[in-house]
Amino acid sequence: MKTLRMITVRRLPAMLAVVASLVCLWSTAPLAAADQTVKLVLDGAGATTWAIGPIKPGDSGIQTLTLSNSSAYAGVLHIWISSIVNTEGLNPESESGNTAEPGELGDYLLFKTSSTSTALSTNIAMPALINNLPYSAADARYIKIDPFPAGQTVILNWEWELPAQTGNDVQGDGILFDINYMLEQTTTTTPCWILIIMLGLLLILWLIAYLLSGIRGKVFIFDTTTVVPNALVTLVNSDGEEIRRYLTKRNGKYLFRSMKRGDYQLVMASSLPNYEQVVLPEVLVHWKKFQRIVRDLFVRPIA
């Protein structure tokens, strides 16, 4: 008898559990550092370094940058300030502070940001002093565009203002600093428990399909409703090979599952003395995976 190889129902839950564990590990694992940065194109003067000054109280201005995500990935654009250098004015005699110290413009100059993107957000009260702006991408304070879709271009405005009531300490002073931009790739991950539930539902659907599928039926005495228990039914493939055997239950039922797709014939073995099988066209079946086929078999007394 030829034996078909198949995944048993008992093995399937364990296999799905292993798959669920691997999927959960994959979905919660952080991306490698090399994969976290997405190419960002900065278009416009002052994209990295910005110098302001000399200015006087009441002055204001705006710096406009065009930012483009030229990659194929969406991301979060982090914005922060670094390398702040305050410079003393050329004519410091009118100042009231210590002229030997660096300039004081950074203590008074106010900044705020705006953008054509509605995704621009910050947890900093604007306008803000430069010392209150983020100093790194990991700073608890943030200015970011989230999300920054692939292929999108946005305008980012940096507005600055030196309040009119600022004293002479900043007269002629300047400030130099870097504006940093990093586009971090975002990954959409499904929570592990959702994946486990989904796999569980797939398992349930698989089990339902498995339990409802197969070639099944009853063995009757021809032209009656009398079932025949202990009748040996064999399943034969198109090559004439016997694939399975089934001894009918007390209710006359037989059942074959988990066959390869193909053509089969149902044959009654000579286990019923004084009876012969009534061969009908329906005894030939074409079975597909997870298909349900019902075929009743009939025997009749030998005349």
Residue pairs with C-beta under 8 A, 6 or more apart in sequence:
1 242
1 243
1 245
2 237
2 241
2 242
2 243
4 243
4 258
4 259
4 260
6 258
7 15
9 207
9 210
12 203
12 206
13 203
16 199
16 200
16 202
16 203
19 199
20 195
20 196
20 199
23 192
23 195
23 199
24 192
24 195
24 196
27 189
27 190
27 191
27 192
27 195
28 189
28 192
31 185
31 187
35 185
36 184
36 185
37 182
37 183
37 184
37 185
38 69
38 71
38 73
38 75
38 183
38 184
38 185
39 70
39 71
39 183
40 67
40 68
40 69
40 70
40 71
40 77
40 181
40 182
40 183
41 67
41 68
41 69
41 70
42 48
42 65
42 66
42 67
42 68
42 181
43 65
43 66
43 67
43 68
44 64
44 65
44 66
45 63
46 63
46 65
46 158
46 179
47 65
47 179
47 181
48 178
48 179
48 180
49 83
49 176
49 177
49 178
49 179
50 63
50 158
50 176
50 177
50 178
50 179
51 174
51 175
51 176
52 61
52 105
52 109
52 160
52 174
52 175
52 176
53 87
53 103
53 105
53 172
53 173
53 174
53 175
54 89
54 90
54 172
54 173
54 174
55 105
55 162
55 170
55 173
55 174
56 162
56 170
56 171
56 172
57 162
57 163
57 164
57 165
57 166
57 167
57 170
58 162
58 163
58 164
59 161
59 162
60 159
60 160
60 161
60 162
61 159
61 160
62 157
62 158
62 159
62 160
63 157
63 158
63 159
63 160
64 155
64 156
64 157
64 158
65 155
65 156
65 157
65 158
65 179
66 153
66 154
66 155
66 156
67 77
67 145
67 148
67 153
67 154
67 155
67 156
67 181
68 152
68 153
68 154
69 75
69 77
69 148
69 149
69 150
69 151
69 152
69 153
69 183
70 151
71 150
71 183
71 185
72 150
73 150
73 185
73 186
74 147
74 148
74 149
74 150
74 185
74 186
75 147
75 148
75 183
75 184
75 185
75 186
76 144
76 145
76 146
76 147
76 148
76 183
76 184
76 186
77 144
77 145
77 146
77 148
77 181
77 182
77 183
77 184
78 134
78 137
78 142
78 143
78 144
78 180
78 181
78 182
78 183
78 184
79 113
79 134
79 143
79 144
79 145
79 156
79 179
79 180
79 181
80 133
80 134
80 135
80 136
80 137
80 139
80 143
80 180
81 130
81 133
81 134
81 135
81 177
81 178
81 179
81 180
82 135
82 136
82 177
82 178
82 180
83 176
83 177
83 178
84 106
84 130
84 131
84 175
84 176
84 177
85 102
85 175
85 176
85 177
86 102
86 103
86 104
86 105
86 106
86 173
86 174
86 175
87 102
87 103
87 105
87 173
87 174
87 175
87 176
88 99
88 101
88 102
88 103
88 172
88 173
89 95
89 103
89 170
89 171
89 172
89 173
89 174
90 172
91 171
91 172
92 99
92 171
92 172
93 99
94 168
94 171
95 168
95 169
95 171
96 167
96 168
96 169
97 104
97 169
103 170
103 173
103 174
103 175
104 169
104 170
104 173
105 162
105 170
105 173
105 174
105 175
106 129
106 130
106 131
106 175
107 129
107 131
107 169
107 170
108 129
108 162
108 163
108 166
108 169
108 170
109 129
109 130
109 160
109 161
109 162
109 170
109 175
110 127
110 128
110 129
110 160
110 161
110 162
110 163
111 126
111 127
111 128
111 129
111 130
111 133
111 158
111 159
111 160
112 126
112 127
112 128
112 159
113 120
113 122
113 126
113 143
113 156
113 157
113 158
113 159
114 120
114 156
114 157
114 159
115 145
115 154
115 155
115 156
115 157
116 154
116 155
117 145
117 148
117 152
117 154
117 156
119 145
119 146
119 147
119 148
120 143
120 144
120 145
120 154
120 156
121 142
121 143
121 144
121 145
121 146
122 141
122 142
122 143
122 144
123 141
123 142
124 132
124 133
124 134
124 141
124 142
124 143
127 159
127 161
130 175
130 177
132 141
133 141
133 143
134 141
134 142
134 143
135 141
137 180
137 182
137 184
145 154
145 156
146 186
147 186
148 154
148 183
158 179
162 170
209 290
210 257
210 258
210 290
212 292
213 257
213 289
213 290
213 291
213 292
214 255
214 256
214 257
214 258
214 292
214 293
215 235
215 255
215 256
215 259
215 264
215 266
215 285
215 287
215 293
215 295
216 253
216 254
216 255
216 256
216 292
216 293
216 294
216 295
217 253
217 254
217 266
217 294
217 295
217 296
217 297
218 227
218 248
218 251
218 252
218 253
218 254
218 296
218 297
219 227
219 228
219 231
219 233
219 248
219 252
219 254
219 268
219 296
219 297
219 298
219 299
220 226
220 227
220 228
220 252
220 296
220 297
220 298
220 299
221 228
221 275
221 298
221 299
221 300
221 301
222 278
222 298
222 299
222 300
223 300
227 248
227 251
227 252
227 253
228 248
228 252
228 272
228 275
228 299
229 248
229 249
229 250
229 251
229 252
230 247
230 248
230 271
231 247
231 248
231 252
231 254
231 268
231 269
231 271
231 272
231 297
231 299
232 245
232 246
232 247
232 248
232 268
232 269
232 271
233 245
233 246
233 247
233 248
233 254
233 266
233 267
233 268
233 269
233 297
234 242
234 244
234 245
234 246
234 266
234 267
234 268
234 269
235 242
235 243
235 244
235 245
235 246
235 256
235 259
235 264
235 265
235 266
235 267
236 242
236 243
236 264
236 265
236 266
236 267
237 243
237 262
237 263
237 264
238 262
238 263
238 264
243 256
243 259
243 264
244 256
244 259
245 269
246 254
246 255
246 256
247 254
248 254
254 297
259 287
261 287
261 288
261 289
262 286
262 287
263 284
263 285
263 286
263 287
264 284
264 285
264 286
264 287
265 283
265 284
265 285
266 283
266 285
266 295
266 297
267 277
267 283
268 277
268 297
268 299
272 299
274 301
274 302
275 299
275 300
275 301
275 302
276 299
276 300
276 302
277 297
277 298
277 299
278 297
278 298
278 299
278 300
280 298
282 295
282 296
283 295
283 297
285 293
285 295
287 293
